Structures are given as C-alpha cells and as structure tokens.
C-alpha cells in the first residue's frame, strides 16, 4: 500500500496538472443557489399561471395571480394546504411530473446549503481539532514542491503512515495532491509561528524544510527551532554559501542537491562501484539503508567491532561523532547513538 501511494505521489510530481482555483466565495455561492431556487419556483409559477383554469379555490372565488403565487410557493415548499387544488388532468400531471421534482430539487438545495455553510464547517472544525490534539511524533514537511513531494514519497515508500505526516504550503493545488494521499495539510506561510503551531510543530518528531528558496528556508528553520527545540530539522539549501546560515539557524541536517550531486560524481573517480553503492544507499529502490538507534543495554561496555550481526558505521556521543576505528568506539556507553547499515525491507 505505501508503495502505491508513493508511486501516485511521484506521478503527480512528474505529470503536469492543470488547475485553476475557484473564485467564488461563500456569498457568491449562496447567491447562485438562491437564484436557482427562484428559477425553479418561477418555472412552477409559469406553468400554474398558464393552466390556471385547471385549479379550483375551495372558497369558491376566482383564481387570480396572487392566488397562483401563493399556491406555487406552498406547493413547492410543502405538500399544500388543500384550499387550492388542481382539478384538470393537465394541472394534476403538471404537479406530478414538474412541481414534485422541483420540490425535491429545492429541498436538496436548502439541505446542501445548510450542510455546506453550517454543518460541514462545524463538523470539520471539530474533527480537525480532535486530530490536532492527538497529533504527536509526526513528520512536518514545510513546502510541497518537487523536493517536498519527493521527500513525502520516500517516507511513504519506507512504510511511514500517511496520517503521521503533515504538509504546510501556501498553494492549494499542491495541498490537494497531498490530501489525495491521506496526508493532513495546513494552508499558509510556514515562516509564521501560528501556522507552525496549527501543524503542532512543538510535538513533531522531525521537520523537513523545502520551500524552494534559501532565505525562506533559513527563516522557517529559525521559527521551527524557537517553537520546537527538540525536533530534528532537515533543510534543503540551494547555494553552498547559505549552508552556514542554515546551520547557525539550528538545522540538524543540511542537504544541498548541487554539492551532493558533485560529491557523488567525484566518487566515480574512486571507482564506478563506489558511486553505485552511494546511489543504492540514498534511493528508494536500493537494497540497503541507514538507521539511527540508541545503544542497546546488552551492547554497553562492549566495542563496536565486537558486536556480531550489526554493521555500525558511526558512533555519536553527545555532540561528537566517532568512527569505528576511534578509541571511543572500543567501549560503548549508555546514551550513545549509533548509525548502522541494515537491509531495506522489501
């Protein structure tokens, strides 16, 4: 299932999609529905007026225009009071095959308007509030352009649940693509604290920042760090000289597609299989991946090279990183974090 979701996400990124947002607001929509109701009532009114000789007033008086208006409105909105009734076959057929469907359409318009402007908004507000209160440990993606959508597709491919991902973007068409994958979305500017708070950044496990501009990315990282000091923040930076700014802003991981591509190309000079292995490691179709985990209790006090069945590549103790050849890796301590190489789940 995650594979199909990721394939759909990748297809949406690759395939151009024509979209033009609607320009009608709630007032205009309500006015159109009101005009439709008046048009339907007008059709019924015209038919009754043309066939007014087929109607009878039980009070014995003649049928005038005001009587037609009264009878039409009462018949369309209710089943009538019986004071004016159709007596001719044509009048009865008109009420059966024209007025009755009009009554149903008018009822559906009123019901749809009530649902759209009152019930649905209230229901969605309650449902979204419930989801937000329970949202924690999620991945927050700020920017759903090429990089952001590719990151979401990779998360889904790796088995991450869609309901554990929240996307922030200012473009409604991008958010609609994310919603089709079952992902919660927030429409707004991720540089604003209140937008990040709506997405519950304070309870997020990780934040991926991919707005498409370096200055915006750095500002988002600053805002995220202020609201969520504990979350891991990965940011995409386009210019090498801006990497230090992102690092000073509090980014945990900085990804520069240009420099990374250059490094991958440079690895080809050490042999074609080196670059092939790196590509296998970072792409979703590869057979291996990296995993970060804390040191297990049974591993404390032992050296990295002594552990059988694990492929640990790096040790993190506090803010410092050590290779497996360093002296610190000869004795693992509680609280250490390790990066190990594992086989990717099929």
Secondary structure as GFF3:
##gff-version 3
##sequence-region A 1 346
A	DSSP	alpha_helix	2	14	.	.	.	ID=ss1
A	DSSP	alpha_helix	26	50	.	.	.	ID=ss2
A	DSSP	three_ten_helix	52	54	.	.	.	ID=ss3
A	DSSP	beta_strand	55	57	.	.	.	ID=ss4
A	DSSP	alpha_helix	65	77	.	.	.	ID=ss5
A	DSSP	beta_strand	84	86	.	.	.	ID=ss6
A	DSSP	alpha_helix	89	94	.	.	.	ID=ss7
A	DSSP	pi_helix	95	99	.	.	.	ID=ss8
A	DSSP	alpha_helix	100	114	.	.	.	ID=ss9
A	DSSP	pi_helix	115	119	.	.	.	ID=ss10
A	DSSP	alpha_helix	120	134	.	.	.	ID=ss11
A	DSSP	beta_strand	139	142	.	.	.	ID=ss12
A	DSSP	alpha_helix	146	157	.	.	.	ID=ss13
A	DSSP	three_ten_helix	162	164	.	.	.	ID=ss14
A	DSSP	beta_strand	165	169	.	.	.	ID=ss15
A	DSSP	alpha_helix	172	179	.	.	.	ID=ss16
A	DSSP	beta_strand	184	187	.	.	.	ID=ss17
A	DSSP	alpha_helix	193	198	.	.	.	ID=ss18
A	DSSP	three_ten_helix	201	203	.	.	.	ID=ss19
A	DSSP	beta_strand	206	209	.	.	.	ID=ss20
A	DSSP	alpha_helix	214	227	.	.	.	ID=ss21
A	DSSP	beta_strand	232	236	.	.	.	ID=ss22
A	DSSP	three_ten_helix	240	242	.	.	.	ID=ss23
A	DSSP	alpha_helix	243	249	.	.	.	ID=ss24
A	DSSP	beta_strand	253	255	.	.	.	ID=ss25
A	DSSP	alpha_helix	257	267	.	.	.	ID=ss26
A	DSSP	three_ten_helix	268	270	.	.	.	ID=ss27
A	DSSP	alpha_helix	272	282	.	.	.	ID=ss28
A	DSSP	beta_strand	288	294	.	.	.	ID=ss29
A	DSSP	three_ten_helix	297	299	.	.	.	ID=ss30
A	DSSP	three_ten_helix	304	306	.	.	.	ID=ss31
A	DSSP	beta_strand	312	317	.	.	.	ID=ss32
A	DSSP	beta_strand	320	323	.	.	.	ID=ss33
A	DSSP	three_ten_helix	327	330	.	.	.	ID=ss34
A	DSSP	beta_strand	337	343	.	.	.	ID=ss35
###
